[in-house]
């Protein structure tokens, strides 16, 4: 059985679904949100757990035979980042202690594309040394710190770490008003009958949640992994114009436009997934137009 913390979040839910598709038994943790999406109904075991509570986390091992952990749970930072770091560090340490105590085979943990911020190369590959740069957001800072903490905590054990450098993922279950991606808010506005404002000059990495979840599931179930760090995304960049065209095709008559200044795709950062492809056989099922169309249809029937 594989445990997915944060299993009702956007990436966690799609990871759990992909693991179930591969025939794995899956248990997920939920805390702030407990509504089960339709694509997980009857397919996973749900445990209502505050993963920052060490004793409660470790007690999961008394109820389930857990052989792998995907740690995706995370909280929302306040203006003061210290309480956020304290909470999410406690959750990480509980998950790592559980991995060691239970003797799981593999421990995957969410990192971020933002760990590469400060590198001028395009695309970003796992071999690049991570720069000493101020991360753009408290979440990015924590996810960068997660990597050495995980490697040190699991050193000398039989638990294999997998550091997931997850790209700019969006899709079903994302916060409709998320500041991290313009698609959910734009689609929400159109479905409310409003005319959305111009899209900012977004460009760069593209990851769609069902694909990202499947990539993580493949990394968790691969017989062996040759590395510890893996980029998780589509492996291709996009431009603001391509996104606008995809949105207008999926939402005819919406009149979505790009902001006047558009980022050039040649200079926008995105992730190389050669390593992921080679070791798991992963290929994205969705291109950008297909992802937008799929997401719009999902949102017509679902609030997030």
Buried (B, 14 or more C-beta within 10 A) or exposed (E): BBBBBBBBBBBBBBBBBBBBEBEBBBBBBBBEEEEBBEBBEEBBBBBEBBBBBBEBBBBBBEEBEBBBBBBBBBBEBEEEBEEBBEBBBBBBBBBBBBBBEBEBBBBBBBBBBBBBBEBEEBBBBBEEEBEEEEBEBBBBBBBBBBBEBBEEBBEEBEBBBBBBBBBBBBBBBBBBEBEEBBBBBBBBBBBEEEEBEBBEBBBBBBBBBBBBBBBBBBBBBBEEBEEBBBBBBBBBBBBBBBBBBBBBEBBEEBEBBBBEEBBEBEEBBBBBBEBBBEBBEBEBEBBBBBBBBBBBEBBEEEEB
